[in-house]
């Protein structure tokens, strides 16, 4: 893990404006609403979480995989590569980058197939038809699209440092808020320390923490920025609360641009620019 966020490719290439994030969904918004796209990302973040937990992966690996997924679909339409294939690919790559050892591809495929038939059976009537070579091809496209910028700086480390004086209850709640925030675009827009502080801000309000006002007044980060990120996260919670996933996702997937596979079995679809070209 690169130690300095401000000198990293994450900061240099992958902190995007809100306008750029919206532009990244332009092709999909031709057949979907902006809210539909957000709901698709909530669904696949849940899928990544379930796949990671079933394989007993650390939360940092799951979070990195979720960021990879979001980065890819900021540069590409859902029709470029099937998101159901991109999910295990992101987990496979993140497990190597986060140095927890690459998960055997046959095991990933087996778990994906099982999850699709059980926990996520409402989302699709089909089987998981992809084979190891498809996943390896997909990994190549993912690496190319991210311009090999693989290091993701997550909010967990700054969160634990900030929380030393706020207590374990606040840390536990803020940690879960950071996990939830993976379902929106804050990690594409804001530095990780801001997301950590925003999660703490929400957590201290929920716990009515007496030390919070003094603590936040002593830090050098703008409360306006913290409130801005907090608002993004609260908007996620509002959408998530209204989102009847089992009922809505089948219809959304019917409208979602469909990926294609060539007769040779290789991945097909138009490819977009690398992050260095899009900025």
Backbone as CSV, one residue per row, in Angstrom:
resi,resn,N_x,N_y,N_z,CA_x,CA_y,CA_z,C_x,C_y,C_z
1,UNK,0.843,-1.190,0.000,0.000,0.000,0.000,0.880,1.241,0.000
2,UNK,0.680,2.106,-1.000,1.416,3.370,-1.035,1.016,4.202,0.169
3,UNK,2.022,4.764,0.891,1.748,5.397,2.164,1.122,6.772,2.066
4,UNK,1.450,7.542,1.042,1.004,8.929,0.973,-0.111,9.077,-0.059
5,UNK,-1.318,9.304,0.425,-2.472,9.441,-0.482,-2.261,10.563,-1.488
6,UNK,-1.687,11.686,-1.036,-1.585,12.869,-1.895,-0.572,12.680,-3.024
7,UNK,0.293,11.670,-2.931,1.240,11.366,-4.001,0.845,10.112,-4.780
8,UNK,-0.315,9.569,-4.489,-0.729,8.289,-5.062,-1.490,8.479,-6.375
9,UNK,-1.615,7.388,-7.136,-2.436,7.410,-8.354,-3.915,7.561,-8.006
10,UNK,-4.302,7.118,-6.824,-5.694,7.312,-6.379,-6.035,8.805,-6.396
11,UNK,-5.166,9.611,-5.796,-5.408,11.056,-5.787,-5.178,11.659,-7.170
12,UNK,-4.116,11.239,-7.842,-3.749,11.851,-9.115,-4.700,11.535,-10.250
13,UNK,-5.305,10.331,-10.227,-6.129,9.903,-11.356,-7.576,9.594,-11.006
14,UNK,-7.879,9.326,-9.746,-9.181,8.755,-9.423,-9.987,9.554,-8.416
15,UNK,-9.661,10.820,-8.201,-10.573,11.711,-7.498,-11.230,12.577,-8.564
16,UNK,-12.501,12.329,-8.814,-13.217,12.924,-9.935,-14.227,13.956,-9.442
17,UNK,-14.612,14.841,-10.337,-15.669,15.791,-9.997,-17.024,15.096,-10.053
18,UNK,-18.000,15.670,-9.363,-19.362,15.105,-9.402,-19.899,15.122,-10.829
19,UNK,-19.538,16.158,-11.577,-19.991,16.250,-12.972,-19.396,15.129,-13.812
20,UNK,-18.106,14.824,-13.567,-17.457,13.759,-14.333,-18.057,12.397,-14.014
21,UNK,-18.417,12.181,-12.763,-19.055,10.915,-12.377,-20.393,10.768,-13.092
22,UNK,-21.166,11.845,-13.143,-22.454,11.787,-13.843,-22.255,11.550,-15.332
23,UNK,-21.259,12.190,-15.921,-20.958,11.985,-17.345,-20.610,10.530,-17.623
24,UNK,-19.973,9.873,-16.657,-19.582,8.483,-16.846,-20.746,7.538,-17.033
25,UNK,-21.938,7.959,-16.619,-23.129,7.114,-16.748,-23.978,7.493,-17.962
26,UNK,-23.455,8.371,-18.818,-24.271,8.919,-19.910,-24.870,7.845,-20.810
27,UNK,-24.059,6.856,-21.200,-24.559,5.821,-22.103,-25.681,5.014,-21.462
28,UNK,-25.541,4.708,-20.185,-26.556,3.909,-19.500,-27.829,4.705,-19.244
29,UNK,-27.683,6.024,-19.058,-28.849,6.854,-18.749,-29.761,7.016,-19.974
30,UNK,-29.301,6.573,-21.136,-30.170,6.580,-22.318,-31.319,5.587,-22.154
31,UNK,-31.090,4.521,-21.394,-32.154,3.527,-21.193,-32.550,3.367,-19.734
32,UNK,-31.814,4.010,-18.839,-32.081,3.936,-17.398,-32.157,5.339,-16.818
33,UNK,-32.828,5.479,-15.695,-32.800,6.744,-14.980,-31.535,6.814,-14.123
34,UNK,-31.184,8.013,-13.663,-30.040,8.164,-12.768,-30.258,7.328,-11.511
35,UNK,-31.482,7.300,-11.006,-31.789,6.512,-9.809,-31.636,5.027,-10.083
36,UNK,-32.019,4.569,-11.289,-31.822,3.157,-11.648,-30.348,2.780,-11.569
37,UNK,-29.480,3.641,-12.104,-28.040,3.365,-12.095,-27.538,3.258,-10.660
38,UNK,-28.005,4.147,-9.796,-27.607,4.092,-8.383,-28.077,2.788,-7.739
39,UNK,-29.264,2.344,-8.086,-29.799,1.099,-7.523,-29.015,-0.112,-8.026
40,UNK,-28.573,-0.073,-9.284,-27.741,-1.158,-9.815,-26.435,-1.234,-9.028
41,UNK,-25.844,-0.084,-8.727,-24.596,-0.083,-7.962,-24.814,-0.554,-6.522
42,UNK,-25.950,-0.243,-5.938,-26.267,-0.783,-4.609,-26.355,-2.305,-4.679
43,UNK,-27.065,-2.815,-5.692,-27.212,-4.262,-5.827,-25.862,-4.954,-5.959
44,UNK,-25.008,-4.454,-6.850,-23.738,-5.149,-7.087,-22.748,-4.947,-5.943
45,UNK,-22.856,-3.840,-5.204,-22.053,-3.709,-3.983,-22.478,-4.770,-2.967
46,UNK,-23.786,-5.026,-2.883,-24.274,-6.094,-2.008,-23.768,-7.461,-2.469
47,UNK,-23.728,-7.663,-3.774,-23.240,-8.930,-4.340,-21.752,-9.115,-4.028
48,UNK,-20.968,-8.044,-4.221,-19.536,-8.110,-3.911,-19.338,-8.413,-2.423
49,UNK,-20.128,-7.758,-1.573,-20.026,-7.990,-0.128,-20.310,-9.458,0.202
50,UNK,-21.363,-9.996,-0.394,-21.732,-11.390,-0.126,-20.667,-12.356,-0.636
51,UNK,-20.126,-12.077,-1.816,-19.083,-12.941,-2.379,-17.828,-12.890,-1.522
52,UNK,-17.465,-11.701,-1.071,-16.289,-11.559,-0.216,-16.461,-12.241,1.125
53,UNK,-17.620,-12.045,1.751,-17.860,-12.659,3.060,-17.911,-14.181,2.960
54,UNK,-18.496,-14.699,1.896,-18.553,-16.148,1.718,-17.151,-16.733,1.573
55,UNK,-16.246,-15.959,0.970,-14.858,-16.410,0.817,-13.979,-15.975,1.998
56,UNK,-14.629,-15.441,3.067,-13.933,-15.071,4.301,-12.804,-14.041,4.068
57,UNK,-13.103,-13.055,3.209,-12.126,-12.013,2.908,-12.262,-10.850,3.885
58,UNK,-11.165,-10.152,4.121,-11.184,-8.959,4.960,-12.009,-7.865,4.283
59,UNK,-12.573,-6.979,5.106,-13.402,-5.907,4.568,-12.611,-4.998,3.634
60,UNK,-11.316,-4.824,3.885,-10.498,-3.979,2.998,-10.447,-4.550,1.585
61,UNK,-10.415,-5.869,1.463,-10.411,-6.500,0.136,-11.751,-6.264,-0.551
62,UNK,-12.825,-6.452,0.195,-14.170,-6.242,-0.355,-14.344,-4.785,-0.795
63,UNK,-13.867,-3.859,0.024,-13.986,-2.437,-0.312,-13.181,-2.096,-1.560
64,UNK,-11.950,-2.611,-1.653,-11.122,-2.365,-2.832,-11.798,-2.911,-4.084
65,UNK,-12.356,-4.115,-3.991,-13.063,-4.710,-5.129,-14.252,-3.848,-5.548
66,UNK,-14.974,-3.298,-4.576,-16.133,-2.454,-4.881,-15.699,-1.175,-5.595
67,UNK,-14.578,-0.605,-5.166,-14.059,0.596,-5.832,-13.635,0.260,-7.262
68,UNK,-12.975,-0.872,-7.469,-12.612,-1.287,-8.827,-13.859,-1.365,-9.722
69,UNK,-14.909,-1.992,-9.192,-16.161,-2.140,-9.942,-16.700,-0.764,-10.339
70,UNK,-16.727,0.164,-9.397,-17.266,1.490,-9.684,-16.377,2.252,-10.669
71,UNK,-15.073,2.094,-10.534,-14.163,2.748,-11.485,-14.408,2.245,-12.906
72,UNK,-14.564,0.941,-13.057,-14.747,0.385,-14.402,-15.998,0.955,-15.061
73,UNK,-17.100,1.012,-14.298,-18.358,1.442,-14.901,-18.540,2.960,-14.911
74,UNK,-17.540,3.698,-14.437,-17.482,5.129,-14.721,-16.902,5.334,-16.113
75,UNK,-16.061,4.415,-16.560,-15.435,4.515,-17.885,-16.196,3.743,-18.957
76,UNK,-17.113,2.865,-18.560,-17.770,1.970,-19.501,-19.239,1.796,-19.174
77,UNK,-20.022,1.540,-20.207,-21.431,1.208,-20.017,-21.567,-0.204,-19.455
78,UNK,-22.707,-0.488,-18.835,-22.978,-1.842,-18.356,-22.989,-2.851,-19.505
79,UNK,-23.211,-2.374,-20.728,-23.272,-3.307,-21.854,-21.891,-3.745,-22.318
80,UNK,-20.827,-3.116,-21.820,-19.483,-3.467,-22.277,-19.053,-4.831,-21.760
81,UNK,-19.254,-5.078,-20.475,-18.964,-6.374,-19.853,-20.036,-6.625,-18.798
82,UNK,-20.532,-7.838,-18.746,-21.573,-8.217,-17.802,-21.117,-7.936,-16.364
83,UNK,-21.855,-7.114,-15.609,-21.471,-6.858,-14.212,-21.375,-8.130,-13.371
84,UNK,-22.143,-9.161,-13.720,-22.055,-10.422,-12.967,-20.696,-11.099,-13.167
85,UNK,-20.031,-10.833,-14.277,-18.674,-11.309,-14.488,-17.665,-10.355,-13.849
86,UNK,-17.957,-9.053,-13.887,-17.020,-8.078,-13.321,-16.884,-8.241,-11.813
87,UNK,-17.950,-8.669,-11.136,-17.898,-8.815,-9.670,-16.794,-9.784,-9.231
88,UNK,-16.786,-11.046,-9.684,-15.703,-11.939,-9.245,-14.330,-11.509,-9.750
89,UNK,-14.293,-10.840,-10.895,-13.021,-10.338,-11.409,-12.431,-9.297,-10.460
90,UNK,-13.270,-8.396,-9.977,-12.799,-7.362,-9.040,-12.336,-7.990,-7.728
91,UNK,-13.062,-8.991,-7.254,-12.654,-9.696,-6.030,-11.320,-10.402,-6.249
92,UNK,-11.168,-11.048,-7.391,-9.944,-11.784,-7.723,-8.739,-10.844,-7.734
93,UNK,-8.885,-9.695,-8.412,-7.781,-8.738,-8.498,-7.504,-8.086,-7.142
94,UNK,-8.541,-7.700,-6.434,-8.358,-7.037,-5.131,-7.678,-7.962,-4.133
95,UNK,-7.991,-9.252,-4.174,-7.368,-10.192,-3.237,-5.864,-10.281,-3.478
96,UNK,-5.433,-10.095,-4.715,-3.993,-10.101,-5.013,-3.353,-8.775,-4.610
97,UNK,-4.011,-7.685,-4.923,-3.442,-6.365,-4.626,-3.344,-6.146,-3.115
98,UNK,-4.350,-6.606,-2.372,-4.359,-6.439,-0.916,-3.553,-7.532,-0.207
99,UNK,-2.843,-8.347,-0.996,-1.872,-9.320,-0.483,-2.485,-10.321,0.501
100,UNK,-3.685,-10.789,0.169,-4.256,-11.851,0.995,-4.237,-13.180,0.234
101,UNK,-3.605,-13.167,-0.946,-3.503,-14.389,-1.740,-4.652,-14.483,-2.728
102,UNK,-4.321,-14.792,-3.973,-5.354,-14.891,-5.002,-6.285,-16.062,-4.698
103,UNK,-7.574,-15.819,-4.803,-8.559,-16.882,-4.600,-8.596,-17.740,-5.855
104,UNK,-8.616,-19.063,-5.735,-8.715,-19.908,-6.928,-9.957,-19.554,-7.748
105,UNK,-9.764,-19.351,-9.037,-10.876,-18.936,-9.894,-12.026,-19.938,-9.881
106,UNK,-11.771,-21.244,-9.939,-12.900,-22.190,-9.873,-13.748,-22.005,-8.610
107,UNK,-13.112,-21.671,-7.494,-13.877,-21.450,-6.271,-14.739,-20.191,-6.386
108,UNK,-14.172,-19.122,-6.960,-14.953,-17.906,-7.170,-16.171,-18.174,-8.045
109,UNK,-15.959,-18.915,-9.116,-17.057,-19.235,-10.032,-18.114,-20.068,-9.326
110,UNK,-17.678,-21.032,-8.525,-18.610,-21.889,-7.791,-19.453,-21.085,-6.808
111,UNK,-18.807,-20.166,-6.075,-19.541,-19.357,-5.090,-20.500,-18.398,-5.802
112,UNK,-20.061,-17.788,-6.907,-20.947,-16.908,-7.682,-22.190,-17.662,-8.143
113,UNK,-21.973,-18.840,-8.673,-23.092,-19.661,-9.144,-24.056,-19.975,-8.008
114,UNK,-23.502,-20.311,-6.846,-24.344,-20.621,-5.690,-25.142,-19.409,-5.219
115,UNK,-24.485,-18.239,-5.156,-25.173,-17.028,-4.707,-26.297,-16.641,-5.667
116,UNK,-26.054,-16.779,-6.969,-27.068,-16.434,-7.968,-28.285,-17.353,-7.842
117,UNK,-28.057,-18.593,-7.479,-29.168,-19.554,-7.352,-29.896,-19.453,-6.017
118,UNK,-29.263,-18.799,-5.030,-29.864,-18.762,-3.687,-30.167,-17.329,-3.261
119,UNK,-29.190,-16.651,-2.699,-29.418,-15.329,-2.112,-29.900,-14.301,-3.115
120,UNK,-29.422,-14.389,-4.376,-29.774,-13.395,-5.391,-30.610,-13.993,-6.521
121,UNK,-31.357,-15.040,-6.210,-32.152,-15.727,-7.251,-33.228,-14.816,-7.828
122,UNK,-33.670,-13.808,-7.074,-34.690,-12.882,-7.555,-34.185,-11.999,-8.693
123,UNK,-32.857,-11.876,-8.836,-32.287,-10.907,-9.776,-32.161,-11.458,-11.192
124,UNK,-31.985,-12.736,-11.325,-31.784,-13.326,-12.649,-32.259,-14.766,-12.644
125,UNK,-32.804,-15.178,-13.768,-33.284,-16.565,-13.879,-32.227,-17.484,-14.471
126,UNK,-31.110,-16.903,-14.901,-30.073,-17.699,-15.558,-29.039,-18.233,-14.590
127,UNK,-28.156,-19.096,-15.102,-27.029,-19.602,-14.330,-25.819,-18.692,-14.564
128,UNK,-24.785,-18.894,-13.750,-23.511,-18.212,-13.971,-22.736,-19.042,-14.988
129,UNK,-22.676,-18.559,-16.233,-22.163,-19.362,-17.341,-20.686,-19.140,-17.641
130,UNK,-20.042,-18.253,-16.913,-18.669,-17.891,-17.248,-17.679,-18.923,-16.730
131,UNK,-16.559,-18.999,-17.435,-15.508,-19.977,-17.125,-14.217,-19.220,-16.773
132,UNK,-13.206,-19.916,-16.264,-11.976,-19.235,-15.837,-11.378,-18.295,-16.881
133,UNK,-11.376,-18.689,-18.144,-10.766,-17.834,-19.161,-11.518,-16.512,-19.309
134,UNK,-12.857,-16.547,-19.156,-13.624,-15.300,-19.213,-13.174,-14.343,-18.111
135,UNK,-12.971,-14.881,-16.921,-12.563,-14.044,-15.798,-11.164,-13.465,-16.029
136,UNK,-10.269,-14.259,-16.585,-8.919,-13.773,-16.874,-8.942,-12.697,-17.961
137,UNK,-9.776,-12.890,-18.981,-9.933,-11.858,-20.014,-10.494,-10.569,-19.409
138,UNK,-11.478,-10.742,-18.538,-12.096,-9.582,-17.884,-11.081,-8.844,-17.019
139,UNK,-10.226,-9.581,-16.331,-9.191,-8.952,-15.509,-8.268,-8.100,-16.377
140,UNK,-7.935,-8.577,-17.570,-7.080,-7.801,-18.476,-7.747,-6.468,-18.826
141,UNK,-9.045,-6.504,-19.169,-9.761,-5.273,-19.496,-9.828,-4.335,-18.291
142,UNK,-10.067,-4.909,-17.111,-10.146,-4.097,-15.893,-8.821,-3.393,-15.624
143,UNK,-7.722,-4.119,-15.740,-6.393,-3.521,-15.541,-6.139,-2.411,-16.555
144,UNK,-6.508,-2.670,-17.794,-6.296,-1.676,-18.845,-7.121,-0.415,-18.589
145,UNK,-8.383,-0.597,-18.207,-9.255,0.550,-17.993,-8.811,1.400,-16.800
146,UNK,-8.255,0.747,-15.783,-7.789,1.506,-14.619,-6.367,2.008,-14.803
147,UNK,-5.798,1.768,-15.989,-4.440,2.222,-16.275,-3.465,1.667,-15.243
148,UNK,-3.765,0.442,-14.761,-2.942,-0.240,-13.741,-2.787,0.578,-12.456
149,UNK,-3.748,1.460,-12.188,-3.750,2.224,-10.923,-4.523,1.404,-9.892
150,UNK,-3.822,0.532,-9.188,-4.483,-0.497,-8.395,-4.579,-0.184,-6.909
151,UNK,-3.788,0.770,-6.422,-3.786,1.074,-4.999,-4.990,1.951,-4.664
152,UNK,-5.814,1.466,-3.748,-6.986,2.217,-3.296,-6.768,2.593,-1.829
153,UNK,-6.814,3.875,-1.546,-6.712,4.345,-0.159,-8.125,4.405,0.419
154,UNK,-8.365,3.612,1.435,-9.696,3.475,2.011,-9.819,4.292,3.300
155,UNK,-11.042,4.570,3.743,-11.228,5.399,4.945,-10.958,4.683,6.272
156,UNK,-10.737,3.368,6.256,-10.669,2.626,7.522,-9.482,3.043,8.393
157,UNK,-8.326,3.245,7.783,-7.153,3.596,8.583,-7.305,4.965,9.248
158,UNK,-7.643,6.034,8.488,-7.851,7.314,9.176,-8.984,7.251,10.199
159,UNK,-9.988,6.435,9.920,-11.102,6.307,10.858,-10.626,5.803,12.223
160,UNK,-9.801,4.754,12.213,-9.330,4.202,13.486,-8.427,5.195,14.215
161,UNK,-7.664,5.998,13.469,-6.807,7.005,14.100,-7.639,8.125,14.725
162,UNK,-8.655,8.572,14.006,-9.501,9.657,14.514,-10.291,9.233,15.746
163,UNK,-10.641,7.942,15.799,-11.591,7.480,16.805,-10.975,7.220,18.174
164,UNK,-9.686,7.406,18.321,-9.020,7.063,19.585,-9.653,7.762,20.786
165,UNK,-10.126,8.996,20.579,-10.683,9.750,21.705,-12.210,9.791,21.712
166,UNK,-12.848,9.094,20.761,-14.311,9.148,20.673,-14.996,7.870,21.135
167,UNK,-14.211,6.829,21.381,-14.779,5.629,21.975,-15.142,4.545,20.970
168,UNK,-15.199,3.284,21.446,-15.446,2.132,20.566,-16.836,2.101,19.948
169,UNK,-17.836,2.620,20.660,-19.193,2.632,20.103,-19.262,3.481,18.839
170,UNK,-18.656,4.654,18.920,-18.635,5.556,17.769,-17.855,4.921,16.623
171,UNK,-16.713,4.302,16.930,-15.912,3.644,15.901,-16.707,2.546,15.210
172,UNK,-17.395,1.717,15.964,-18.158,0.615,15.381,-19.236,1.130,14.430
173,UNK,-19.961,2.159,14.860,-21.018,2.715,14.002,-20.420,3.378,12.766
174,UNK,-19.350,4.150,12.960,-18.715,4.830,11.822,-18.148,3.824,10.828
175,UNK,-17.588,2.711,11.333,-17.053,1.665,10.450,-18.154,1.122,9.548
176,UNK,-19.337,0.875,10.126,-20.456,0.378,9.317,-20.935,1.430,8.315
177,UNK,-20.874,2.692,8.696,-21.255,3.758,7.765,-20.288,3.811,6.583
178,UNK,-18.987,3.653,6.855,-18.006,3.603,5.768,-18.312,2.421,4.844
179,UNK,-18.614,1.261,5.427,-18.986,0.101,4.605,-20.180,0.435,3.712
180,UNK,-21.191,1.060,4.294,-22.390,1.412,3.527,-22.076,2.414,2.425
181,UNK,-21.137,3.325,2.685,-20.821,4.380,1.716,-20.243,3.832,0.417
182,UNK,-19.794,2.580,0.428,-19.291,1.960,-0.795,-20.397,1.832,-1.845
183,UNK,-21.641,1.964,-1.440,-22.769,1.816,-2.349,-23.112,3.108,-3.083
184,UNK,-22.415,4.197,-2.760,-22.574,5.435,-3.527,-21.210,5.851,-4.072
185,UNK,-21.109,7.060,-4.576,-19.909,7.458,-5.325,-18.901,8.266,-4.515
186,UNK,-19.026,8.311,-3.183,-18.149,9.209,-2.424,-16.670,8.867,-2.586
187,UNK,-16.324,7.574,-2.722,-14.906,7.212,-2.867,-14.350,7.548,-4.245
188,UNK,-15.220,7.923,-5.177,-14.758,8.412,-6.476,-14.572,9.929,-6.470
189,UNK,-15.121,10.601,-5.446,-15.170,12.060,-5.459,-14.323,12.696,-4.358
190,UNK,-14.260,12.040,-3.188,-13.633,12.659,-2.018,-12.448,11.840,-1.501
191,UNK,-11.472,12.496,-0.876,-10.363,11.778,-0.236,-10.876,10.911,0.916
192,UNK,-10.179,9.820,1.213,-10.669,8.886,2.243,-10.780,9.491,3.635
193,UNK,-9.892,10.437,3.982,-9.989,11.008,5.331,-11.268,11.816,5.499
194,UNK,-11.759,12.429,4.412,-13.015,13.177,4.484,-14.200,12.235,4.689
195,UNK,-14.151,11.081,4.033,-15.223,10.092,4.200,-15.215,9.558,5.632
196,UNK,-14.007,9.314,6.173,-13.890,8.857,7.558,-14.479,9.886,8.520
197,UNK,-14.144,11.163,8.318,-14.656,12.211,9.196,-16.171,12.361,9.065
198,UNK,-16.688,12.186,7.862,-18.137,12.285,7.665,-18.862,11.125,8.345
199,UNK,-18.280,9.927,8.256,-18.861,8.776,8.952,-18.859,9.015,10.462
200,UNK,-17.770,9.587,10.971,-17.696,9.931,12.394,-18.730,10.988,12.766
201,UNK,-18.893,11.956,11.893,-19.870,13.018,12.135,-21.269,12.440,12.295
202,UNK,-21.652,11.552,11.374,-22.977,10.910,11.451,-23.069,10.035,12.701
203,UNK,-21.996,9.289,12.986,-22.004,8.376,14.140,-22.132,9.128,15.462
204,UNK,-21.428,10.258,15.593,-21.511,11.009,16.854,-22.898,11.609,17.059
205,UNK,-23.552,11.983,15.966,-24.933,12.478,16.072,-25.851,11.343,16.528
206,UNK,-25.689,10.162,15.936,-26.531,9.012,16.304,-26.341,8.626,17.772
207,UNK,-25.097,8.752,18.276,-24.807,8.371,19.658,-24.918,9.546,20.635
208,UNK,-25.258,10.731,20.107,-25.364,11.923,20.951,-24.103,12.099,21.810
209,UNK,-22.960,11.983,21.129,-21.672,12.018,21.817,-21.356,13.431,22.328
210,UNK,-21.117,13.545,23.628,-20.904,14.857,24.246,-19.590,15.511,23.830
211,UNK,-18.607,14.685,23.440,-17.292,15.227,23.088,-17.203,15.694,21.639
212,UNK,-18.229,15.393,20.852,-18.124,15.578,19.402,-17.942,17.036,18.995
213,UNK,-18.721,17.941,19.591,-18.658,19.350,19.193,-17.257,19.917,19.393
214,UNK,-16.683,19.649,20.556,-15.325,20.121,20.836,-14.316,19.458,19.921
215,UNK,-14.492,18.154,19.714,-13.546,17.382,18.887,-13.518,17.926,17.458
216,UNK,-14.688,18.139,16.871,-14.741,18.627,15.489,-14.273,20.075,15.379
217,UNK,-14.444,20.861,16.419,-13.981,22.249,16.369,-12.462,22.341,16.417
218,UNK,-11.821,21.281,16.910,-10.360,21.281,17.045,-9.631,20.794,15.785
219,UNK,-10.333,20.136,14.884,-9.651,19.618,13.695,-9.527,20.725,12.647
220,UNK,-8.596,20.535,11.726,-8.303,21.588,10.736,-9.068,21.402,9.429
221,UNK,-9.895,20.369,9.347,-10.652,20.105,8.124,-11.943,20.920,8.147
222,UNK,-12.324,21.435,6.986,-13.529,22.257,6.866,-14.787,21.458,7.209
223,UNK,-15.584,21.970,8.158,-16.854,21.321,8.478,-17.815,21.382,7.298
224,UNK,-17.650,22.381,6.448,-18.498,22.475,5.253,-18.278,21.265,4.348
225,UNK,-16.998,20.870,4.181,-16.680,19.698,3.361,-17.199,18.413,4.018
226,UNK,-17.020,18.304,5.333,-17.494,17.122,6.047,-19.007,16.995,5.899
227,UNK,-19.707,18.107,6.024,-21.167,18.105,5.892,-21.591,17.736,4.480
228,UNK,-20.812,18.185,3.493,-21.110,17.864,2.095,-21.054,16.355,1.850
229,UNK,-20.002,15.708,2.369,-19.888,14.252,2.202,-20.981,13.547,3.002
230,UNK,-21.251,14.042,4.207,-22.314,13.454,5.032,-23.649,13.490,4.298
231,UNK,-23.892,14.571,3.577,-25.141,14.703,2.827,-25.226,13.643,1.733
232,UNK,-24.110,13.375,1.055,-24.088,12.310,0.044,-24.468,10.971,0.663
233,UNK,-23.895,10.690,1.829,-24.150,9.407,2.492,-25.607,9.328,2.955
234,UNK,-26.141,10.428,3.473,-27.538,10.429,3.908,-28.484,10.264,2.717
235,UNK,-28.111,10.816,1.567,-28.921,10.606,0.357,-28.909,9.142,-0.051
236,UNK,-27.758,8.476,0.128,-27.695,7.033,-0.120,-28.672,6.297,0.795
237,UNK,-28.650,6.612,2.078,-29.539,5.929,3.028,-31.009,6.162,2.667
238,UNK,-31.326,7.363,2.219,-32.708,7.655,1.826,-33.124,6.796,0.633
239,UNK,-32.243,6.706,-0.385,-32.548,5.883,-1.556,-32.621,4.406,-1.182
240,UNK,-31.665,3.949,-0.397,-31.594,2.547,0.011,-32.835,2.140,0.795
241,UNK,-33.332,3.041,1.645,-34.522,2.763,2.444,-35.755,2.597,1.553
242,UNK,-35.813,3.372,0.463,-36.968,3.308,-0.442,-36.853,2.198,-1.475
243,UNK,-35.673,1.605,-1.592,-35.357,0.641,-2.649,-35.805,-0.758,-2.226
244,UNK,-36.858,-1.237,-2.866,-37.311,-2.623,-2.653,-36.559,-3.500,-3.658
245,UNK,-35.382,-3.949,-3.248,-34.449,-4.588,-4.176,-35.049,-5.799,-4.876
246,UNK,-35.657,-6.682,-4.118,-36.194,-7.919,-4.705,-37.309,-7.637,-5.706
247,UNK,-38.050,-6.582,-5.455,-39.161,-6.249,-6.340,-38.711,-5.445,-7.558
248,UNK,-37.742,-4.528,-7.358,-37.391,-3.581,-8.419,-36.281,-4.054,-9.346
249,UNK,-35.319,-4.803,-8.822,-34.133,-5.143,-9.620,-34.461,-5.922,-10.896
250,UNK,-35.380,-6.911,-10.893,-35.665,-7.615,-12.162,-36.089,-6.669,-13.284
251,UNK,-36.937,-5.689,-12.969,-37.379,-4.727,-13.981,-36.253,-3.811,-14.432
252,UNK,-35.416,-3.388,-13.495,-34.276,-2.532,-13.850,-33.324,-3.295,-14.764
253,UNK,-33.061,-4.566,-14.445,-32.173,-5.366,-15.288,-32.758,-5.576,-16.689
254,UNK,-34.066,-5.610,-16.811,-34.692,-5.732,-18.131,-34.404,-4.490,-18.984
255,UNK,-34.289,-3.340,-18.339,-34.010,-2.085,-19.059,-32.521,-1.821,-19.214
256,UNK,-31.697,-2.495,-18.431,-30.256,-2.238,-18.457,-29.654,-2.665,-19.793
257,UNK,-28.754,-1.857,-20.374,-28.070,-2.274,-21.611,-27.409,-3.631,-21.414
258,UNK,-27.623,-4.543,-22.358,-27.158,-5.900,-22.181,-25.769,-6.094,-22.770
259,UNK,-24.884,-6.773,-22.071,-23.563,-7.110,-22.616,-23.680,-8.222,-23.643
260,UNK,-22.651,-8.338,-24.461,-22.611,-9.390,-25.483,-21.322,-10.193,-25.335
261,UNK,-21.366,-11.433,-25.815,-20.152,-12.234,-25.911,-20.004,-12.675,-27.363
262,UNK,-18.767,-12.695,-27.862,-18.529,-13.097,-29.246,-18.659,-14.609,-29.374
263,UNK,-18.794,-15.082,-30.608,-18.933,-16.527,-30.839,-17.695,-17.294,-30.415
264,UNK,-16.549,-16.624,-30.364,-15.320,-17.294,-29.951,-15.241,-17.479,-28.439
265,UNK,-16.189,-16.858,-27.720,-16.180,-16.962,-26.271,-15.416,-15.843,-25.588
266,UNK,-14.784,-14.964,-26.376,-14.071,-13.844,-25.772,-15.059,-12.739,-25.435
267,UNK,-14.632,-11.807,-24.613,-15.506,-10.722,-24.212,-15.651,-9.738,-25.362
268,UNK,-16.865,-9.205,-25.507,-17.112,-8.238,-26.576,-17.727,-6.981,-25.992
269,UNK,-17.590,-5.906,-26.730,-18.171,-4.644,-26.268,-17.211,-3.495,-26.530
270,UNK,-17.773,-2.304,-26.638,-16.930,-1.143,-26.891,-16.145,-0.790,-25.648
271,UNK,-14.925,-0.326,-25.846,-14.065,0.039,-24.720,-13.845,1.530,-24.719
272,UNK,-13.705,2.078,-23.532,-13.619,3.524,-23.376,-12.205,3.960,-23.095
273,UNK,-12.071,5.203,-22.634,-10.756,5.780,-22.392,-10.188,5.313,-21.050
274,UNK,-8.878,5.469,-20.898,-8.234,5.240,-19.614,-8.390,6.492,-18.767
275,UNK,-8.179,6.405,-17.440,-8.341,7.595,-16.597,-7.447,8.744,-16.996
276,UNK,-6.264,8.465,-17.509,-5.359,9.561,-17.893,-5.906,10.306,-19.112
277,UNK,-6.721,9.615,-19.929,-7.310,10.265,-21.104,-8.578,11.039,-20.765
278,UNK,-9.234,10.670,-19.651,-10.558,11.258,-19.402,-10.480,12.536,-18.593
279,UNK,-9.324,12.822,-17.976,-9.236,13.973,-17.080,-8.939,15.253,-17.859
